[in-house]
Amino acid sequence: MIKLAKISYGINGATCVFIGILHTVAHYSDLDTPHIKALLNHPIVVSGTASNIWDLWLGMSLMMGYLLMIIGMLHLSILIKTRKNSYPPLEASIIMILMLLGVIYTGYYFFGSWQIYGGITGIFLQSICLSLTILKK
């Protein structure tokens, strides 16, 4: 049962890294284009600082890819540091589920069905790990 918990936990961590890489590649190949820049190159003031929509969007897009990779690497490093006969930390599974609830929310309101399905799949996998960790006693 420990192995199944670790596998489900590891899949979610690896998936975060993979999606972060895909997002960053898509950012540079599909999103960072002169056409999109022309559409979004409008002035805006955020927290009293003058900027433009293009710069804010570009920065947030890159940060999303980088942060997904980092979150995945953090979870994989937790898994690597977990003793051979131990389950992944309960708190880490709860944090991953909270993040995946955010994935479902943003998929529903902003991005679309693939993000919703991905979030549900991730919660299912993380729930396996969480359930096995709770029931270990």
Buried (B, 14 or more C-beta within 10 A) or exposed (E): EBEEBBEBBBBBBBBBBEBBBEBBEEBEEEBBEEEBBEEBEEEEEEEEEEEBBBBEBBEEBBEBBBEBBEBBBBBBEBBEEBEEEEBBBEEBBEBBBEBBEEBBEBBEEEEEEEBBEBBBBBBEBBBBBBBBBEEEE
